[in-house]
Amino acid sequence: KLIHKTGKIFKDKRGSLQKILEGEFSSCIEVHSKKGTTRANHYHKKDKHFMYIISGELLYSYKDRKKNSKVKIKKMKKGDLFFTPAMQEHMAFFLKKTHFLAFSTRKRTQFDYEKDLIRVKMENYPDVRKAILKYSK
């Protein structure tokens, strides 16, 4: 399941609380991305991660590595929480300046990260290129 729901908001006189995510994670990375840039464009052999959008907007392209899987593209915005399993190509194209958190199941040292990923060029897939052009206007 790509999109996950966050918990209900609890409010009282002090303010509010909302559960975003529960699970066992090895790292949490805060990321700031500029409009018109791309991140990811790879898949992980073993790592799985959640992304929670704090502010901004992006196009998220993803494709299961299984035979004959088609590319799917979703527009993600503030408050969205979504999951990327291992062996799934994924790419984020930022439609606005975006701030998000990435919660990963594996260590994110440069060595471990590079050892676990395979780079791809999703921006060359016709459906991805078409979506980027459409939403970039």
C-alpha atoms as an extended CHARMM CRD file, in Angstrom:
* protein
*
       137  EXT
         1         1  LYS       CA              0.0000000000        0.0000000000        0.0000000000  PROA      1               0.0000000000
         2         2  LEU       CA              1.6010000000        3.2490000000       -1.1370000000  PROA      2               0.0000000000
         3         3  ILE       CA             -0.2880000000        5.8180000000        0.9460000000  PROA      3               0.0000000000
         4         4  HSD       CA             -0.6070000000        5.3780000000        4.7050000000  PROA      4               0.0000000000
         5         5  LYS       CA             -2.8950000000        7.2710000000        7.0310000000  PROA      5               0.0000000000
         6         6  THR       CA             -1.6030000000        9.2450000000        9.9590000000  PROA      6               0.0000000000
         7         7  GLY       CA             -3.3820000000        8.9940000000       13.3090000000  PROA      7               0.0000000000
         8         8  LYS       CA             -6.2370000000       11.1400000000       14.5250000000  PROA      8               0.0000000000
         9         9  ILE       CA             -5.3430000000       14.5250000000       15.9610000000  PROA      9               0.0000000000
        10        10  PHE       CA             -5.6790000000       14.8410000000       19.7440000000  PROA      10              0.0000000000
        11        11  LYS       CA             -6.2630000000       18.4100000000       20.9090000000  PROA      11              0.0000000000
        12        12  ASP       CA             -6.4050000000       20.0270000000       24.3140000000  PROA      12              0.0000000000
        13        13  LYS       CA             -5.5950000000       23.4260000000       25.8210000000  PROA      13              0.0000000000
        14        14  ARG       CA             -1.8380000000       22.8440000000       25.3300000000  PROA      14              0.0000000000
        15        15  GLY       CA             -2.0860000000       22.2080000000       21.5900000000  PROA      15              0.0000000000
        16        16  SER       CA             -2.3030000000       19.0060000000       19.5790000000  PROA      16              0.0000000000
        17        17  LEU       CA             -0.6690000000       15.6120000000       19.0340000000  PROA      17              0.0000000000
        18        18  GLN       CA             -0.7770000000       13.3800000000       15.9650000000  PROA      18              0.0000000000
        19        19  LYS       CA              0.8790000000       10.0000000000       15.4580000000  PROA      19              0.0000000000
        20        20  ILE       CA              2.6320000000       10.0010000000       12.0990000000  PROA      20              0.0000000000
        21        21  LEU       CA              4.2420000000        6.5680000000       12.0860000000  PROA      21              0.0000000000
        22        22  GLU       CA              5.1360000000        3.5520000000       14.2240000000  PROA      22              0.0000000000
        23        23  GLY       CA              7.7620000000        0.9620000000       13.3690000000  PROA      23              0.0000000000
        24        24  GLU       CA             11.3380000000       -0.1360000000       13.6890000000  PROA      24              0.0000000000
        25        25  PHE       CA             13.6900000000        2.1690000000       11.8000000000  PROA      25              0.0000000000
        26        26  SER       CA             17.4500000000        2.5160000000       11.5650000000  PROA      26              0.0000000000
        27        27  SER       CA             17.4400000000        6.1100000000       10.4220000000  PROA      27              0.0000000000
        28        28  CYS       CA             15.3650000000        9.2210000000        9.9370000000  PROA      28              0.0000000000
        29        29  ILE       CA             16.6050000000       11.8390000000        7.5010000000  PROA      29              0.0000000000
        30        30  GLU       CA             15.2620000000       15.3710000000        7.1380000000  PROA      30              0.0000000000
        31        31  VAL       CA             15.3890000000       16.5400000000        3.5200000000  PROA      31              0.0000000000
        32        32  HSD       CA             14.8670000000       19.9350000000        1.8840000000  PROA      32              0.0000000000
        33        33  SER       CA             14.4890000000       19.9260000000       -1.9090000000  PROA      33              0.0000000000
        34        34  LYS       CA             14.2730000000       22.7910000000       -4.3730000000  PROA      34              0.0000000000
        35        35  LYS       CA             11.5070000000       23.1730000000       -6.9610000000  PROA      35              0.0000000000
        36        36  GLY       CA             12.3400000000       21.4960000000      -10.2800000000  PROA      36              0.0000000000
        37        37  THR       CA             14.8980000000       19.0800000000       -8.8280000000  PROA      37              0.0000000000
        38        38  THR       CA             14.8950000000       15.2810000000       -8.6990000000  PROA      38              0.0000000000
        39        39  ARG       CA             15.8440000000       12.8550000000       -5.9300000000  PROA      39              0.0000000000
        40        40  ALA       CA             16.1220000000        9.0740000000       -5.6780000000  PROA      40              0.0000000000
        41        41  ASN       CA             15.9310000000        7.6800000000       -9.2450000000  PROA      41              0.0000000000
        42        42  HSD       CA             16.9970000000        4.2650000000       -8.0060000000  PROA      42              0.0000000000
        43        43  TYR       CA             15.7930000000        1.1740000000       -6.1870000000  PROA      43              0.0000000000
        44        44  HSD       CA             17.0500000000       -0.5450000000       -3.0600000000  PROA      44              0.0000000000
        45        45  LYS       CA             17.9250000000       -4.2280000000       -2.8670000000  PROA      45              0.0000000000
        46        46  LYS       CA             16.9080000000       -4.4760000000        0.8160000000  PROA      46              0.0000000000
        47        47  ASP       CA             16.0070000000       -1.0780000000        2.2580000000  PROA      47              0.0000000000
        48        48  LYS       CA             12.3920000000        0.0170000000        2.6980000000  PROA      48              0.0000000000
        49        49  HSD       CA             11.3550000000        3.5200000000        3.6550000000  PROA      49              0.0000000000
        50        50  PHE       CA              8.4960000000        5.8380000000        4.4720000000  PROA      50              0.0000000000
        51        51  MET       CA              8.3840000000        9.4800000000        3.4280000000  PROA      51              0.0000000000
        52        52  TYR       CA              6.3300000000       12.0910000000        5.2720000000  PROA      52              0.0000000000
        53        53  ILE       CA              5.7840000000       15.4330000000        3.5250000000  PROA      53              0.0000000000
        54        54  ILE       CA              6.0310000000       18.3480000000        5.9680000000  PROA      54              0.0000000000
        55        55  SER       CA              5.5480000000       21.0180000000        3.2920000000  PROA      55              0.0000000000
        56        56  GLY       CA              5.6430000000       21.2720000000       -0.4730000000  PROA      56              0.0000000000
        57        57  GLU       CA              4.5850000000       19.0370000000       -3.3200000000  PROA      57              0.0000000000
        58        58  LEU       CA              6.1790000000       16.3840000000       -5.5270000000  PROA      58              0.0000000000
        59        59  LEU       CA              5.4880000000       13.8690000000       -8.2590000000  PROA      59              0.0000000000
        60        60  TYR       CA              6.3710000000       10.3960000000       -7.0530000000  PROA      60              0.0000000000
        61        61  SER       CA              7.0620000000        7.8550000000       -9.7890000000  PROA      61              0.0000000000
        62        62  TYR       CA              7.4210000000        4.2100000000       -8.8690000000  PROA      62              0.0000000000
        63        63  LYS       CA              7.6080000000        0.8520000000      -10.5990000000  PROA      63              0.0000000000
        64        64  ASP       CA              7.7560000000       -2.6560000000       -9.2260000000  PROA      64              0.0000000000
        65        65  ARG       CA             10.7570000000       -4.5230000000      -10.6460000000  PROA      65              0.0000000000
        66        66  LYS       CA              8.4970000000       -7.4990000000      -11.4480000000  PROA      66              0.0000000000
        67        67  LYS       CA              8.0550000000       -8.3750000000      -15.1080000000  PROA      67              0.0000000000
        68        68  ASN       CA              5.5720000000       -6.2040000000      -17.0190000000  PROA      68              0.0000000000
        69        69  SER       CA              4.9120000000       -3.8080000000      -14.1320000000  PROA      69              0.0000000000
        70        70  LYS       CA              3.8680000000       -0.3500000000      -15.2600000000  PROA      70              0.0000000000
        71        71  VAL       CA              5.1280000000        2.9550000000      -13.9190000000  PROA      71              0.0000000000
        72        72  LYS       CA              2.7190000000        4.6540000000      -11.5200000000  PROA      72              0.0000000000
        73        73  ILE       CA              2.8290000000        8.3600000000      -10.7590000000  PROA      73              0.0000000000
        74        74  LYS       CA              1.1980000000       10.1010000000       -7.8020000000  PROA      74              0.0000000000
        75        75  LYS       CA              1.1890000000       13.7330000000       -6.7530000000  PROA      75              0.0000000000
        76        76  MET       CA              2.1600000000       13.9750000000       -3.0740000000  PROA      76              0.0000000000
        77        77  LYS       CA              1.5990000000       16.9990000000       -0.8430000000  PROA      77              0.0000000000
        78        78  LYS       CA              1.8510000000       18.2650000000        2.7250000000  PROA      78              0.0000000000
        79        79  GLY       CA              0.6920000000       15.6370000000        5.2200000000  PROA      79              0.0000000000
        80        80  ASP       CA              1.0670000000       12.6450000000        2.8750000000  PROA      80              0.0000000000
        81        81  LEU       CA              2.8390000000        9.5880000000        4.2200000000  PROA      81              0.0000000000
        82        82  PHE       CA              3.9090000000        6.9230000000        1.7370000000  PROA      82              0.0000000000
        83        83  PHE       CA              5.9150000000        3.7120000000        1.6020000000  PROA      83              0.0000000000
        84        84  THR       CA              8.5650000000        2.3870000000       -0.7840000000  PROA      84              0.0000000000
        85        85  PRO       CA              9.3380000000       -1.3440000000       -0.5040000000  PROA      85              0.0000000000
        86        86  ALA       CA             12.6310000000       -2.9480000000       -1.5100000000  PROA      86              0.0000000000
        87        87  MET       CA             13.0620000000       -3.6790000000       -5.2280000000  PROA      87              0.0000000000
        88        88  GLN       CA             10.7880000000       -0.8100000000       -6.3000000000  PROA      88              0.0000000000
        89        89  GLU       CA             12.1880000000        1.8440000000       -8.6350000000  PROA      89              0.0000000000
        90        90  HSD       CA             11.2780000000        5.2880000000       -7.3590000000  PROA      90              0.0000000000
        91        91  MET       CA             11.8980000000        8.9210000000       -8.1950000000  PROA      91              0.0000000000
        92        92  ALA       CA             10.6890000000       12.2190000000       -6.7480000000  PROA      92              0.0000000000
        93        93  PHE       CA             10.3630000000       15.3330000000       -8.9110000000  PROA      93              0.0000000000
        94        94  PHE       CA              9.6900000000       18.4200000000       -6.7910000000  PROA      94              0.0000000000
        95        95  LEU       CA              6.8910000000       20.6820000000       -8.0090000000  PROA      95              0.0000000000
        96        96  LYS       CA              7.4950000000       23.1150000000       -5.1480000000  PROA      96              0.0000000000
        97        97  LYS       CA             10.1560000000       23.6980000000       -2.5310000000  PROA      97              0.0000000000
        98        98  THR       CA              9.6090000000       20.6090000000       -0.3630000000  PROA      98              0.0000000000
        99        99  HSD       CA             10.5450000000       19.5740000000        3.1710000000  PROA      99              0.0000000000
       100       100  PHE       CA             10.1370000000       15.9060000000        4.1370000000  PROA      100             0.0000000000
       101       101  LEU       CA             11.2940000000       13.1580000000        6.4840000000  PROA      101             0.0000000000
       102       102  ALA       CA             12.5250000000        9.7550000000        5.2510000000  PROA      102             0.0000000000
       103       103  PHE       CA             12.3490000000        6.8530000000        7.7300000000  PROA      103             0.0000000000
       104       104  SER       CA             14.5130000000        3.9190000000        6.5840000000  PROA      104             0.0000000000
       105       105  THR       CA             14.8560000000        0.3370000000        7.7990000000  PROA      105             0.0000000000
       106       106  ARG       CA             18.6030000000        0.1850000000        7.1110000000  PROA      106             0.0000000000
       107       107  LYS       CA             21.6220000000        2.2760000000        8.0730000000  PROA      107             0.0000000000
       108       108  ARG       CA             22.1390000000        5.3890000000        5.9770000000  PROA      108             0.0000000000
       109       109  THR       CA             25.9200000000        5.6700000000        6.0680000000  PROA      109             0.0000000000
       110       110  GLN       CA             27.1910000000        6.5130000000        2.5960000000  PROA      110             0.0000000000
       111       111  PHE       CA             28.8330000000        3.0860000000        2.2520000000  PROA      111             0.0000000000
       112       112  ASP       CA             25.7490000000        1.0890000000        3.3130000000  PROA      112             0.0000000000
       113       113  TYR       CA             23.4250000000        3.2710000000        1.2610000000  PROA      113             0.0000000000
       114       114  GLU       CA             25.4500000000        2.9780000000       -1.9570000000  PROA      114             0.0000000000
       115       115  LYS       CA             25.9360000000       -0.7700000000       -1.4800000000  PROA      115             0.0000000000
       116       116  ASP       CA             22.1530000000       -1.2860000000       -1.2780000000  PROA      116             0.0000000000
       117       117  LEU       CA             20.9870000000        0.7660000000       -4.2730000000  PROA      117             0.0000000000
       118       118  ILE       CA             20.8850000000        0.4480000000       -8.0340000000  PROA      118             0.0000000000
       119       119  ARG       CA             20.5510000000        3.6950000000      -10.0060000000  PROA      119             0.0000000000
       120       120  VAL       CA             17.9760000000        3.9970000000      -12.8080000000  PROA      120             0.0000000000
       121       121  LYS       CA             16.8260000000        6.7970000000      -15.1300000000  PROA      121             0.0000000000
       122       122  MET       CA             13.0930000000        7.0270000000      -14.5560000000  PROA      122             0.0000000000
       123       123  GLU       CA             13.0110000000       10.5320000000      -16.0640000000  PROA      123             0.0000000000
       124       124  ASN       CA             13.5470000000        8.8020000000      -19.4380000000  PROA      124             0.0000000000
       125       125  TYR       CA             10.3850000000        6.6880000000      -19.1150000000  PROA      125             0.0000000000
       126       126  PRO       CA              7.7500000000        8.2450000000      -21.4370000000  PROA      126             0.0000000000
       127       127  ASP       CA              4.9920000000        8.3870000000      -18.7820000000  PROA      127             0.0000000000
       128       128  VAL       CA              7.3030000000       10.0240000000      -16.2420000000  PROA      128             0.0000000000
       129       129  ARG       CA              8.6150000000       12.5700000000      -18.7650000000  PROA      129             0.0000000000
       130       130  LYS       CA              5.0430000000       13.3910000000      -19.8170000000  PROA      130             0.0000000000
       131       131  ALA       CA              3.8960000000       13.8800000000      -16.1840000000  PROA      131             0.0000000000
       132       132  ILE       CA              6.8510000000       16.1250000000      -15.3560000000  PROA      132             0.0000000000
       133       133  LEU       CA              6.1050000000       18.3170000000      -18.3750000000  PROA      133             0.0000000000
       134       134  LYS       CA              2.3860000000       18.4690000000      -17.5250000000  PROA      134             0.0000000000
       135       135  TYR       CA              2.8230000000       19.4250000000      -13.8650000000  PROA      135             0.0000000000
       136       136  SER       CA              5.8060000000       21.7270000000      -14.3800000000  PROA      136             0.0000000000
       137       137  LYS       CA              3.7520000000       24.2980000000      -16.2900000000  PROA      137             0.0000000000
